[in-house]
């Protein structure tokens, strides 16, 4: 059984997210989306992380989507989004 799906920077992950969800593929944004899926922060998206991430993407409540987006913008994972973090992703 496959327990990990993709590693950080995986072209497969990037292409799938871009082609399936028509996401912008700026490098820093794709890396942050990867990190939001990678809840264990071990550089690998495991099957359960992939399913949870897709569930949020496809059927998440507004609150779940807000939390997911917050994870993307909180670059240093300190629980705050600073002006500098916001500008890096604009
Ligand atoms: Ca932060």
PDB file of the backbone (N, CA, C, O) and the ligand in Angstrom, with CONECT records:
HET     CA  A 101       1
ATOM      1  N   UNK A   1       0.843  -1.190   0.000  1.00  0.00           N
ATOM      2  CA  UNK A   1       0.000   0.000   0.000  1.00  0.00           C
ATOM      3  C   UNK A   1       0.883   1.246   0.000  1.00  0.00           C
ATOM      4  O   UNK A   1       1.861   1.323   0.743  1.00  0.00           O
ATOM      5  N   UNK A   2       0.537   2.198  -0.819  1.00  0.00           N
ATOM      6  CA  UNK A   2       1.286   3.441  -0.910  1.00  0.00           C
ATOM      7  C   UNK A   2       0.832   4.367   0.213  1.00  0.00           C
ATOM      8  O   UNK A   2      -0.352   4.687   0.322  1.00  0.00           O
ATOM      9  N   UNK A   3       1.792   4.801   1.059  1.00  0.00           N
ATOM     10  CA  UNK A   3       1.411   5.667   2.165  1.00  0.00           C
ATOM     11  C   UNK A   3       1.794   7.117   1.921  1.00  0.00           C
ATOM     12  O   UNK A   3       1.298   8.005   2.614  1.00  0.00           O
ATOM     13  N   UNK A   4       2.656   7.376   0.963  1.00  0.00           N
ATOM     14  CA  UNK A   4       2.993   8.758   0.653  1.00  0.00           C
ATOM     15  C   UNK A   4       2.690   9.026  -0.812  1.00  0.00           C
ATOM     16  O   UNK A   4       2.847   8.149  -1.661  1.00  0.00           O
ATOM     17  N   UNK A   5       2.260  10.233  -1.094  1.00  0.00           N
ATOM     18  CA  UNK A   5       1.836  10.567  -2.444  1.00  0.00           C
ATOM     19  C   UNK A   5       2.938  11.340  -3.162  1.00  0.00           C
ATOM     20  O   UNK A   5       3.429  10.905  -4.204  1.00  0.00           O
ATOM     21  N   UNK A   6       3.321  12.477  -2.609  1.00  0.00           N
ATOM     22  CA  UNK A   6       4.295  13.304  -3.284  1.00  0.00           C
ATOM     23  C   UNK A   6       5.237  13.941  -2.302  1.00  0.00           C
ATOM     24  O   UNK A   6       4.893  14.178  -1.145  1.00  0.00           O
ATOM     25  N   UNK A   7       6.428  14.214  -2.775  1.00  0.00           N
ATOM     26  CA  UNK A   7       7.389  14.942  -1.960  1.00  0.00           C
ATOM     27  C   UNK A   7       7.384  16.400  -2.376  1.00  0.00           C
ATOM     28  O   UNK A   7       6.874  16.748  -3.441  1.00  0.00           O
ATOM     29  N   UNK A   8       7.952  17.251  -1.536  1.00  0.00           N
ATOM     30  CA  UNK A   8       7.970  18.688  -1.801  1.00  0.00           C
ATOM     31  C   UNK A   8       8.583  18.972  -3.164  1.00  0.00           C
ATOM     32  O   UNK A   8       9.608  18.399  -3.532  1.00  0.00           O
ATOM     33  N   UNK A   9       7.934  19.873  -3.909  1.00  0.00           N
ATOM     34  CA  UNK A   9       8.450  20.266  -5.211  1.00  0.00           C
ATOM     35  C   UNK A   9       8.116  19.287  -6.309  1.00  0.00           C
ATOM     36  O   UNK A   9       8.601  19.424  -7.432  1.00  0.00           O
ATOM     37  N   UNK A  10       7.293  18.298  -6.001  1.00  0.00           N
ATOM     38  CA  UNK A  10       6.964  17.290  -7.000  1.00  0.00           C
ATOM     39  C   UNK A  10       6.237  17.902  -8.182  1.00  0.00           C
ATOM     40  O   UNK A  10       5.258  18.630  -8.016  1.00  0.00           O
ATOM     41  N   UNK A  11       6.725  17.601  -9.379  1.00  0.00           N
ATOM     42  CA  UNK A  11       6.084  18.083 -10.600  1.00  0.00           C
ATOM     43  C   UNK A  11       4.694  17.487 -10.741  1.00  0.00           C
ATOM     44  O   UNK A  11       3.783  18.157 -11.229  1.00  0.00           O
ATOM     45  N   UNK A  12       4.514  16.237 -10.322  1.00  0.00           N
ATOM     46  CA  UNK A  12       3.219  15.579 -10.413  1.00  0.00           C
ATOM     47  C   UNK A  12       2.191  16.331  -9.581  1.00  0.00           C
ATOM     48  O   UNK A  12       1.075  16.574 -10.042  1.00  0.00           O
ATOM     49  N   UNK A  13       2.557  16.699  -8.366  1.00  0.00           N
ATOM     50  CA  UNK A  13       1.649  17.423  -7.480  1.00  0.00           C
ATOM     51  C   UNK A  13       1.278  18.761  -8.103  1.00  0.00           C
ATOM     52  O   UNK A  13       0.104  19.127  -8.133  1.00  0.00           O
ATOM     53  N   UNK A  14       2.248  19.477  -8.590  1.00  0.00           N
ATOM     54  CA  UNK A  14       2.018  20.792  -9.190  1.00  0.00           C
ATOM     55  C   UNK A  14       1.097  20.679 -10.400  1.00  0.00           C
ATOM     56  O   UNK A  14       0.137  21.440 -10.526  1.00  0.00           O
ATOM     57  N   UNK A  15       1.386  19.737 -11.284  1.00  0.00           N
ATOM     58  CA  UNK A  15       0.577  19.577 -12.498  1.00  0.00           C
ATOM     59  C   UNK A  15      -0.848  19.157 -12.161  1.00  0.00           C
ATOM     60  O   UNK A  15      -1.799  19.629 -12.784  1.00  0.00           O
ATOM     61  N   UNK A  16      -0.998  18.284 -11.192  1.00  0.00           N
ATOM     62  CA  UNK A  16      -2.338  17.834 -10.819  1.00  0.00           C
ATOM     63  C   UNK A  16      -3.157  18.986 -10.253  1.00  0.00           C
ATOM     64  O   UNK A  16      -4.316  19.170 -10.625  1.00  0.00           O
ATOM     65  N   UNK A  17      -2.562  19.757  -9.361  1.00  0.00           N
ATOM     66  CA  UNK A  17      -3.298  20.882  -8.780  1.00  0.00           C
ATOM     67  C   UNK A  17      -3.611  21.924  -9.848  1.00  0.00           C
ATOM     68  O   UNK A  17      -4.694  22.508  -9.851  1.00  0.00           O
ATOM     69  N   UNK A  18      -2.661  22.156 -10.755  1.00  0.00           N
ATOM     70  CA  UNK A  18      -2.881  23.150 -11.811  1.00  0.00           C
ATOM     71  C   UNK A  18      -3.955  22.676 -12.788  1.00  0.00           C
ATOM     72  O   UNK A  18      -4.883  23.422 -13.101  1.00  0.00           O
ATOM     73  N   UNK A  19      -3.834  21.442 -13.268  1.00  0.00           N
ATOM     74  CA  UNK A  19      -4.748  20.943 -14.290  1.00  0.00           C
ATOM     75  C   UNK A  19      -6.140  20.636 -13.747  1.00  0.00           C
ATOM     76  O   UNK A  19      -7.135  20.829 -14.446  1.00  0.00           O
ATOM     77  N   UNK A  20      -6.216  20.165 -12.522  1.00  0.00           N
ATOM     78  CA  UNK A  20      -7.513  19.785 -11.960  1.00  0.00           C
ATOM     79  C   UNK A  20      -8.273  20.982 -11.421  1.00  0.00           C
ATOM     80  O   UNK A  20      -9.482  21.103 -11.619  1.00  0.00           O
ATOM     81  N   UNK A  21      -7.557  21.869 -10.735  1.00  0.00           N
ATOM     82  CA  UNK A  21      -8.241  22.972 -10.065  1.00  0.00           C
ATOM     83  C   UNK A  21      -7.940  24.320 -10.694  1.00  0.00           C
ATOM     84  O   UNK A  21      -8.393  25.354 -10.205  1.00  0.00           O
ATOM     85  N   UNK A  22      -7.162  24.308 -11.797  1.00  0.00           N
ATOM     86  CA  UNK A  22      -6.827  25.537 -12.513  1.00  0.00           C
ATOM     87  C   UNK A  22      -6.178  26.559 -11.579  1.00  0.00           C
ATOM     88  O   UNK A  22      -6.483  27.751 -11.628  1.00  0.00           O
ATOM     89  N   UNK A  23      -5.271  26.062 -10.721  1.00  0.00           N
ATOM     90  CA  UNK A  23      -4.589  26.929  -9.769  1.00  0.00           C
ATOM     91  C   UNK A  23      -3.447  27.677 -10.427  1.00  0.00           C
ATOM     92  O   UNK A  23      -2.814  27.181 -11.360  1.00  0.00           O
ATOM     93  N   UNK A  24      -3.194  28.871  -9.931  1.00  0.00           N
ATOM     94  CA  UNK A  24      -2.025  29.618 -10.354  1.00  0.00           C
ATOM     95  C   UNK A  24      -0.798  28.821  -9.911  1.00  0.00           C
ATOM     96  O   UNK A  24      -0.777  28.272  -8.809  1.00  0.00           O
ATOM     97  N   UNK A  25       0.208  28.758 -10.758  1.00  0.00           N
ATOM     98  CA  UNK A  25       1.343  27.897 -10.436  1.00  0.00           C
ATOM     99  C   UNK A  25       2.606  28.683 -10.126  1.00  0.00           C
ATOM    100  O   UNK A  25       3.706  28.243 -10.461  1.00  0.00           O
ATOM    101  N   UNK A  26       2.465  29.837  -9.492  1.00  0.00           N
ATOM    102  CA  UNK A  26       3.653  30.539  -9.017  1.00  0.00           C
ATOM    103  C   UNK A  26       4.360  29.624  -8.029  1.00  0.00           C
ATOM    104  O   UNK A  26       3.727  28.974  -7.197  1.00  0.00           O
ATOM    105  N   UNK A  27       5.677  29.586  -8.136  1.00  0.00           N
ATOM    106  CA  UNK A  27       6.453  28.634  -7.345  1.00  0.00           C
ATOM    107  C   UNK A  27       6.188  28.752  -5.840  1.00  0.00           C
ATOM    108  O   UNK A  27       5.956  27.748  -5.168  1.00  0.00           O
ATOM    109  N   UNK A  28       6.223  29.979  -5.317  1.00  0.00           N
ATOM    110  CA  UNK A  28       6.053  30.155  -3.872  1.00  0.00           C
ATOM    111  C   UNK A  28       4.636  29.768  -3.437  1.00  0.00           C
ATOM    112  O   UNK A  28       4.447  29.209  -2.356  1.00  0.00           O
ATOM    113  N   UNK A  29       3.652  30.063  -4.274  1.00  0.00           N
ATOM    114  CA  UNK A  29       2.277  29.713  -3.935  1.00  0.00           C
ATOM    115  C   UNK A  29       2.073  28.204  -3.970  1.00  0.00           C
ATOM    116  O   UNK A  29       1.401  27.651  -3.099  1.00  0.00           O
ATOM    117  N   UNK A  30       2.641  27.533  -4.961  1.00  0.00           N
ATOM    118  CA  UNK A  30       2.523  26.077  -5.033  1.00  0.00           C
ATOM    119  C   UNK A  30       3.206  25.418  -3.833  1.00  0.00           C
ATOM    120  O   UNK A  30       2.710  24.428  -3.295  1.00  0.00           O
ATOM    121  N   UNK A  31       4.351  25.977  -3.419  1.00  0.00           N
ATOM    122  CA  UNK A  31       5.048  25.425  -2.260  1.00  0.00           C
ATOM    123  C   UNK A  31       4.206  25.583  -1.000  1.00  0.00           C
ATOM    124  O   UNK A  31       4.161  24.687  -0.157  1.00  0.00           O
ATOM    125  N   UNK A  32       3.541  26.731  -0.878  1.00  0.00           N
ATOM    126  CA  UNK A  32       2.701  26.965   0.294  1.00  0.00           C
ATOM    127  C   UNK A  32       1.462  26.062   0.291  1.00  0.00           C
ATOM    128  O   UNK A  32       1.039  25.586   1.345  1.00  0.00           O
ATOM    129  N   UNK A  33       0.884  25.826  -0.885  1.00  0.00           N
ATOM    130  CA  UNK A  33      -0.253  24.902  -0.973  1.00  0.00           C
ATOM    131  C   UNK A  33       0.208  23.502  -0.582  1.00  0.00           C
ATOM    132  O   UNK A  33      -0.493  22.771   0.118  1.00  0.00           O
ATOM    133  N   UNK A  34       1.400  23.149  -1.049  1.00  0.00           N
ATOM    134  CA  UNK A  34       1.963  21.846  -0.663  1.00  0.00           C
ATOM    135  C   UNK A  34       2.078  21.752   0.856  1.00  0.00           C
ATOM    136  O   UNK A  34       1.714  20.738   1.453  1.00  0.00           O
ATOM    137  N   UNK A  35       2.588  22.822   1.478  1.00  0.00           N
ATOM    138  CA  UNK A  35       2.768  22.826   2.936  1.00  0.00           C
ATOM    139  C   UNK A  35       1.425  22.728   3.663  1.00  0.00           C
ATOM    140  O   UNK A  35       1.340  22.120   4.730  1.00  0.00           O
ATOM    141  N   UNK A  36       0.378  23.326   3.088  1.00  0.00           N
ATOM    142  CA  UNK A  36      -0.942  23.248   3.717  1.00  0.00           C
ATOM    143  C   UNK A  36      -1.470  21.814   3.684  1.00  0.00           C
ATOM    144  O   UNK A  36      -2.144  21.377   4.617  1.00  0.00           O
ATOM    145  N   UNK A  37      -1.162  21.079   2.606  1.00  0.00           N
ATOM    146  CA  UNK A  37      -1.542  19.666   2.539  1.00  0.00           C
ATOM    147  C   UNK A  37      -0.687  18.841   3.492  1.00  0.00           C
ATOM    148  O   UNK A  37      -1.182  17.914   4.134  1.00  0.00           O
ATOM    149  N   UNK A  38       0.602  19.180   3.583  1.00  0.00           N
ATOM    150  CA  UNK A  38       1.580  18.403   4.361  1.00  0.00           C
ATOM    151  C   UNK A  38       1.466  18.763   5.842  1.00  0.00           C
ATOM    152  O   UNK A  38       2.302  19.493   6.375  1.00  0.00           O
ATOM    153  N   UNK A  39       0.447  18.258   6.489  1.00  0.00           N
ATOM    154  CA  UNK A  39       0.160  18.658   7.877  1.00  0.00           C
ATOM    155  C   UNK A  39       1.212  18.190   8.871  1.00  0.00           C
ATOM    156  O   UNK A  39       1.375  18.803   9.926  1.00  0.00           O
ATOM    157  N   UNK A  40       1.933  17.110   8.554  1.00  0.00           N
ATOM    158  CA  UNK A  40       3.007  16.646   9.440  1.00  0.00           C
ATOM    159  C   UNK A  40       4.292  17.431   9.208  1.00  0.00           C
ATOM    160  O   UNK A  40       5.258  17.288   9.957  1.00  0.00           O
ATOM    161  N   UNK A  41       4.300  18.263   8.164  1.00  0.00           N
ATOM    162  CA  UNK A  41       5.476  19.075   7.813  1.00  0.00           C
ATOM    163  C   UNK A  41       6.732  18.211   7.677  1.00  0.00           C
ATOM    164  O   UNK A  41       7.808  18.586   8.144  1.00  0.00           O
ATOM    165  N   UNK A  42       6.582  17.055   7.033  1.00  0.00           N
ATOM    166  CA  UNK A  42       7.731  16.181   6.831  1.00  0.00           C
ATOM    167  C   UNK A  42       8.179  16.141   5.377  1.00  0.00           C
ATOM    168  O   UNK A  42       9.000  15.305   4.998  1.00  0.00           O
ATOM    169  N   UNK A  43       7.637  17.052   4.556  1.00  0.00           N
ATOM    170  CA  UNK A  43       8.061  17.120   3.163  1.00  0.00           C
ATOM    171  C   UNK A  43       7.432  16.077   2.267  1.00  0.00           C
ATOM    172  O   UNK A  43       7.813  15.940   1.105  1.00  0.00           O
ATOM    173  N   UNK A  44       6.473  15.342   2.796  1.00  0.00           N
ATOM    174  CA  UNK A  44       5.787  14.298   2.034  1.00  0.00           C
ATOM    175  C   UNK A  44       4.290  14.437   2.280  1.00  0.00           C
ATOM    176  O   UNK A  44       3.858  14.619   3.418  1.00  0.00           O
ATOM    177  N   UNK A  45       3.504  14.352   1.222  1.00  0.00           N
ATOM    178  CA  UNK A  45       2.052  14.327   1.399  1.00  0.00           C
ATOM    179  C   UNK A  45       1.626  12.864   1.479  1.00  0.00           C
ATOM    180  O   UNK A  45       1.673  12.136   0.488  1.00  0.00           O
ATOM    181  N   UNK A  46       1.217  12.451   2.659  1.00  0.00           N
ATOM    182  CA  UNK A  46       0.751  11.085   2.872  1.00  0.00           C
ATOM    183  C   UNK A  46      -0.694  10.979   2.390  1.00  0.00           C
ATOM    184  O   UNK A  46      -1.387  11.982   2.217  1.00  0.00           O
ATOM    185  N   UNK A  47      -1.125   9.745   2.181  1.00  0.00           N
ATOM    186  CA  UNK A  47      -2.464   9.520   1.635  1.00  0.00           C
ATOM    187  C   UNK A  47      -3.549  10.207   2.466  1.00  0.00           C
ATOM    188  O   UNK A  47      -4.455  10.826   1.909  1.00  0.00           O
ATOM    189  N   UNK A  48      -3.463  10.101   3.785  1.00  0.00           N
ATOM    190  CA  UNK A  48      -4.501  10.720   4.616  1.00  0.00           C
ATOM    191  C   UNK A  48      -4.445  12.251   4.516  1.00  0.00           C
ATOM    192  O   UNK A  48      -5.484  12.910   4.566  1.00  0.00           O
ATOM    193  N   UNK A  49      -3.255  12.814   4.377  1.00  0.00           N
ATOM    194  CA  UNK A  49      -3.129  14.268   4.216  1.00  0.00           C
ATOM    195  C   UNK A  49      -3.726  14.704   2.875  1.00  0.00           C
ATOM    196  O   UNK A  49      -4.388  15.738   2.788  1.00  0.00           O
ATOM    197  N   UNK A  50      -3.488  13.909   1.841  1.00  0.00           N
ATOM    198  CA  UNK A  50      -4.024  14.213   0.512  1.00  0.00           C
ATOM    199  C   UNK A  50      -5.547  14.197   0.535  1.00  0.00           C
ATOM    200  O   UNK A  50      -6.191  15.091  -0.013  1.00  0.00           O
ATOM    201  N   UNK A  51      -6.118  13.180   1.169  1.00  0.00           N
ATOM    202  CA  UNK A  51      -7.578  13.056   1.236  1.00  0.00           C
ATOM    203  C   UNK A  51      -8.174  14.215   2.043  1.00  0.00           C
ATOM    204  O   UNK A  51      -9.188  14.791   1.649  1.00  0.00           O
ATOM    205  N   UNK A  52      -7.538  14.556   3.179  1.00  0.00           N
ATOM    206  CA  UNK A  52      -8.028  15.679   3.979  1.00  0.00           C
ATOM    207  C   UNK A  52      -7.945  16.990   3.214  1.00  0.00           C
ATOM    208  O   UNK A  52      -8.867  17.805   3.265  1.00  0.00           O
ATOM    209  N   UNK A  53      -6.829  17.196   2.498  1.00  0.00           N
ATOM    210  CA  UNK A  53      -6.657  18.427   1.724  1.00  0.00           C
ATOM    211  C   UNK A  53      -7.678  18.537   0.609  1.00  0.00           C
ATOM    212  O   UNK A  53      -8.275  19.595   0.410  1.00  0.00           O
ATOM    213  N   UNK A  54      -7.880  17.441  -0.123  1.00  0.00           N
ATOM    214  CA  UNK A  54      -8.872  17.448  -1.200  1.00  0.00           C
ATOM    215  C   UNK A  54     -10.276  17.648  -0.656  1.00  0.00           C
ATOM    216  O   UNK A  54     -11.087  18.353  -1.255  1.00  0.00           O
ATOM    217  N   UNK A  55     -10.560  17.023   0.483  1.00  0.00           N
ATOM    218  CA  UNK A  55     -11.874  17.176   1.102  1.00  0.00           C
ATOM    219  C   UNK A  55     -12.144  18.640   1.419  1.00  0.00           C
ATOM    220  O   UNK A  55     -13.238  19.153   1.183  1.00  0.00           O
ATOM    221  N   UNK A  56     -11.124  19.301   1.961  1.00  0.00           N
ATOM    222  CA  UNK A  56     -11.274  20.724   2.270  1.00  0.00           C
ATOM    223  C   UNK A  56     -11.461  21.527   0.991  1.00  0.00           C
ATOM    224  O   UNK A  56     -12.332  22.393   0.915  1.00  0.00           O
ATOM    225  N   UNK A  57     -10.637  21.235  -0.015  1.00  0.00           N
ATOM    226  CA  UNK A  57     -10.710  21.935  -1.296  1.00  0.00           C
ATOM    227  C   UNK A  57     -12.089  21.810  -1.938  1.00  0.00           C
ATOM    228  O   UNK A  57     -12.662  22.793  -2.406  1.00  0.00           O
ATOM    229  N   UNK A  58     -12.607  20.590  -1.950  1.00  0.00           N
ATOM    230  CA  UNK A  58     -13.804  20.297  -2.725  1.00  0.00           C
ATOM    231  C   UNK A  58     -15.105  20.461  -1.948  1.00  0.00           C
ATOM    232  O   UNK A  58     -16.123  20.856  -2.516  1.00  0.00           O
ATOM    233  N   UNK A  59     -15.075  20.158  -0.648  1.00  0.00           N
ATOM    234  CA  UNK A  59     -16.315  20.152   0.105  1.00  0.00           C
ATOM    235  C   UNK A  59     -16.198  20.876   1.443  1.00  0.00           C
ATOM    236  O   UNK A  59     -17.061  20.733   2.309  1.00  0.00           O
ATOM    237  N   UNK A  60     -15.132  21.653   1.608  1.00  0.00           N
ATOM    238  CA  UNK A  60     -14.905  22.316   2.879  1.00  0.00           C
ATOM    239  C   UNK A  60     -15.923  23.407   3.164  1.00  0.00           C
ATOM    240  O   UNK A  60     -16.452  24.048   2.256  1.00  0.00           O
ATOM    241  N   UNK A  61     -16.180  23.598   4.448  1.00  0.00           N
ATOM    242  CA  UNK A  61     -17.027  24.711   4.850  1.00  0.00           C
ATOM    243  C   UNK A  61     -16.232  26.002   4.686  1.00  0.00           C
ATOM    244  O   UNK A  61     -15.021  25.968   4.467  1.00  0.00           O
ATOM    245  N   UNK A  62     -16.906  27.118   4.791  1.00  0.00           N
ATOM    246  CA  UNK A  62     -16.201  28.392   4.696  1.00  0.00           C
ATOM    247  C   UNK A  62     -15.107  28.493   5.756  1.00  0.00           C
ATOM    248  O   UNK A  62     -14.013  28.977   5.469  1.00  0.00           O
ATOM    249  N   UNK A  63     -15.392  28.041   6.974  1.00  0.00           N
ATOM    250  CA  UNK A  63     -14.407  28.095   8.049  1.00  0.00           C
ATOM    251  C   UNK A  63     -13.194  27.228   7.721  1.00  0.00           C
ATOM    252  O   UNK A  63     -12.059  27.639   7.964  1.00  0.00           O
ATOM    253  N   UNK A  64     -13.421  26.030   7.170  1.00  0.00           N
ATOM    254  CA  UNK A  64     -12.306  25.145   6.792  1.00  0.00           C
ATOM    255  C   UNK A  64     -11.468  25.772   5.686  1.00  0.00           C
ATOM    256  O   UNK A  64     -10.240  25.686   5.707  1.00  0.00           O
ATOM    257  N   UNK A  65     -12.132  26.404   4.719  1.00  0.00           N
ATOM    258  CA  UNK A  65     -11.403  27.054   3.631  1.00  0.00           C
ATOM    259  C   UNK A  65     -10.597  28.244   4.133  1.00  0.00           C
ATOM    260  O   UNK A  65      -9.486  28.491   3.662  1.00  0.00           O
ATOM    261  N   UNK A  66     -11.156  28.980   5.086  1.00  0.00           N
ATOM    262  CA  UNK A  66     -10.427  30.113   5.671  1.00  0.00           C
ATOM    263  C   UNK A  66      -9.191  29.609   6.408  1.00  0.00           C
ATOM    264  O   UNK A  66      -8.112  30.187   6.271  1.00  0.00           O
ATOM    265  N   UNK A  67      -9.335  28.532   7.191  1.00  0.00           N
ATOM    266  CA  UNK A  67      -8.184  27.967   7.910  1.00  0.00           C
ATOM    267  C   UNK A  67      -7.122  27.466   6.937  1.00  0.00           C
ATOM    268  O   UNK A  67      -5.928  27.669   7.155  1.00  0.00           O
ATOM    269  N   UNK A  68      -7.559  26.812   5.865  1.00  0.00           N
ATOM    270  CA  UNK A  68      -6.631  26.295   4.858  1.00  0.00           C
ATOM    271  C   UNK A  68      -5.871  27.452   4.208  1.00  0.00           C
ATOM    272  O   UNK A  68      -4.654  27.386   4.040  1.00  0.00           O
ATOM    273  N   UNK A  69      -6.589  28.501   3.849  1.00  0.00           N
ATOM    274  CA  UNK A  69      -5.956  29.672   3.229  1.00  0.00           C
ATOM    275  C   UNK A  69      -5.001  30.348   4.195  1.00  0.00           C
ATOM    276  O   UNK A  69      -3.934  30.817   3.799  1.00  0.00           O
ATOM    277  N   UNK A  70      -5.388  30.397   5.471  1.00  0.00           N
ATOM    278  CA  UNK A  70      -4.508  30.989   6.476  1.00  0.00           C
ATOM    279  C   UNK A  70      -3.188  30.226   6.544  1.00  0.00           C
ATOM    280  O   UNK A  70      -2.126  30.840   6.643  1.00  0.00           O
ATOM    281  N   UNK A  71      -3.244  28.887   6.492  1.00  0.00           N
ATOM    282  CA  UNK A  71      -2.023  28.072   6.502  1.00  0.00           C
ATOM    283  C   UNK A  71      -1.115  28.440   5.330  1.00  0.00           C
ATOM    284  O   UNK A  71       0.109  28.450   5.465  1.00  0.00           O
ATOM    285  N   UNK A  72      -1.716  28.738   4.190  1.00  0.00           N
ATOM    286  CA  UNK A  72      -0.935  29.085   2.998  1.00  0.00           C
ATOM    287  C   UNK A  72      -0.215  30.414   3.204  1.00  0.00           C
ATOM    288  O   UNK A  72       0.956  30.539   2.845  1.00  0.00           O
ATOM    289  N   UNK A  73      -0.889  31.400   3.773  1.00  0.00           N
ATOM    290  CA  UNK A  73      -0.309  32.747   3.888  1.00  0.00           C
ATOM    291  C   UNK A  73       0.586  32.919   5.111  1.00  0.00           C
ATOM    292  O   UNK A  73       1.435  33.810   5.125  1.00  0.00           O
ATOM    293  N   UNK A  74       0.418  32.093   6.131  1.00  0.00           N
ATOM    294  CA  UNK A  74       1.251  32.196   7.331  1.00  0.00           C
ATOM    295  C   UNK A  74       2.585  31.488   7.060  1.00  0.00           C
ATOM    296  O   UNK A  74       2.784  30.336   7.445  1.00  0.00           O
ATOM    297  N   UNK A  75       3.479  32.197   6.396  1.00  0.00           N
ATOM    298  CA  UNK A  75       4.704  31.585   5.862  1.00  0.00           C
ATOM    299  C   UNK A  75       5.592  30.975   6.934  1.00  0.00           C
ATOM    300  O   UNK A  75       6.215  29.942   6.690  1.00  0.00           O
ATOM    301  N   UNK A  76       5.670  31.581   8.114  1.00  0.00           N
ATOM    302  CA  UNK A  76       6.548  31.033   9.154  1.00  0.00           C
ATOM    303  C   UNK A  76       5.771  30.260  10.220  1.00  0.00           C
ATOM    304  O   UNK A  76       6.323  29.902  11.260  1.00  0.00           O
ATOM    305  N   UNK A  77       4.499  30.007   9.957  1.00  0.00           N
ATOM    306  CA  UNK A  77       3.664  29.178  10.843  1.00  0.00           C
ATOM    307  C   UNK A  77       3.643  29.666  12.289  1.00  0.00           C
ATOM    308  O   UNK A  77       3.634  28.864  13.223  1.00  0.00           O
ATOM    309  N   UNK A  78       3.635  30.999  12.468  1.00  0.00           N
ATOM    310  CA  UNK A  78       3.602  31.516  13.839  1.00  0.00           C
ATOM    311  C   UNK A  78       2.186  31.907  14.278  1.00  0.00           C
ATOM    312  O   UNK A  78       2.001  32.442  15.371  1.00  0.00           O
ATOM    313  N   UNK A  79       1.207  31.646  13.443  1.00  0.00           N
ATOM    314  CA  UNK A  79      -0.169  31.947  13.815  1.00  0.00           C
ATOM    315  C   UNK A  79      -0.613  33.352  13.469  1.00  0.00           C
ATOM    316  O   UNK A  79      -1.719  33.762  13.822  1.00  0.00           O
ATOM    317  N   UNK A  80       0.248  34.100  12.775  1.00  0.00           N
ATOM    318  CA  UNK A  80      -0.071  35.463  12.351  1.00  0.00           C
ATOM    319  C   UNK A  80       0.331  35.646  10.890  1.00  0.00           C
ATOM    320  O   UNK A  80       1.291  35.032  10.424  1.00  0.00           O
ATOM    321  N   UNK A  81      -0.392  36.476  10.186  1.00  0.00           N
ATOM    322  CA  UNK A  81      -0.010  36.844   8.825  1.00  0.00           C
ATOM    323  C   UNK A  81       0.452  38.293   8.871  1.00  0.00           C
ATOM    324  O   UNK A  81      -0.344  39.208   9.085  1.00  0.00           O
ATOM    325  N   UNK A  82       1.735  38.482   8.669  1.00  0.00           N
ATOM    326  CA  UNK A  82       2.292  39.835   8.689  1.00  0.00           C
ATOM    327  C   UNK A  82       2.149  40.470   7.310  1.00  0.00           C
ATOM    328  O   UNK A  82       1.866  39.792   6.322  1.00  0.00           O
ATOM    329  N   UNK A  83       2.350  41.775   7.265  1.00  0.00           N
ATOM    330  CA  UNK A  83       2.315  42.507   5.999  1.00  0.00           C
ATOM    331  C   UNK A  83       3.333  41.919   5.017  1.00  0.00           C
ATOM    332  O   UNK A  83       3.045  41.773   3.829  1.00  0.00           O
ATOM    333  N   UNK A  84       4.523  41.583   5.522  1.00  0.00           N
ATOM    334  CA  UNK A  84       5.571  41.035   4.668  1.00  0.00           C
ATOM    335  C   UNK A  84       5.153  39.684   4.062  1.00  0.00           C
ATOM    336  O   UNK A  84       5.400  39.410   2.887  1.00  0.00           O
ATOM    337  N   UNK A  85       4.516  38.854   4.895  1.00  0.00           N
ATOM    338  CA  UNK A  85       4.054  37.557   4.386  1.00  0.00           C
ATOM    339  C   UNK A  85       2.988  37.758   3.304  1.00  0.00           C
ATOM    340  O   UNK A  85       2.997  37.076   2.280  1.00  0.00           O
ATOM    341  N   UNK A  86       2.088  38.682   3.537  1.00  0.00           N
ATOM    342  CA  UNK A  86       1.028  38.949   2.568  1.00  0.00           C
ATOM    343  C   UNK A  86       1.618  39.420   1.243  1.00  0.00           C
ATOM    344  O   UNK A  86       1.206  38.953   0.181  1.00  0.00           O
ATOM    345  N   UNK A  87       2.578  40.339   1.295  1.00  0.00           N
ATOM    346  CA  UNK A  87       3.156  40.882   0.063  1.00  0.00           C
ATOM    347  C   UNK A  87       3.977  39.849  -0.695  1.00  0.00           C
ATOM    348  O   UNK A  87       4.098  39.935  -1.917  1.00  0.00           O
ATOM    349  N   UNK A  88       4.544  38.874   0.013  1.00  0.00           N
ATOM    350  CA  UNK A  88       5.320  37.857  -0.691  1.00  0.00           C
ATOM    351  C   UNK A  88       4.456  37.005  -1.605  1.00  0.00           C
ATOM    352  O   UNK A  88       4.940  36.461  -2.597  1.00  0.00           O
ATOM    353  N   UNK A  89       3.173  36.890  -1.270  1.00  0.00           N
ATOM    354  CA  UNK A  89       2.299  36.029  -2.063  1.00  0.00           C
ATOM    355  C   UNK A  89       1.376  36.810  -2.998  1.00  0.00           C
ATOM    356  O   UNK A  89       0.541  36.213  -3.677  1.00  0.00           O
ATOM    357  N   UNK A  90       1.514  38.129  -3.040  1.00  0.00           N
ATOM    358  CA  UNK A  90       0.682  38.910  -3.967  1.00  0.00           C
ATOM    359  C   UNK A  90       1.350  39.019  -5.320  1.00  0.00           C
ATOM    360  O   UNK A  90       0.802  39.639  -6.231  1.00  0.00           O
TER     361      UNK A  90
HETATM  362 CA    CA A 101       3.451  34.324  10.077  1.00  0.00          CA
END
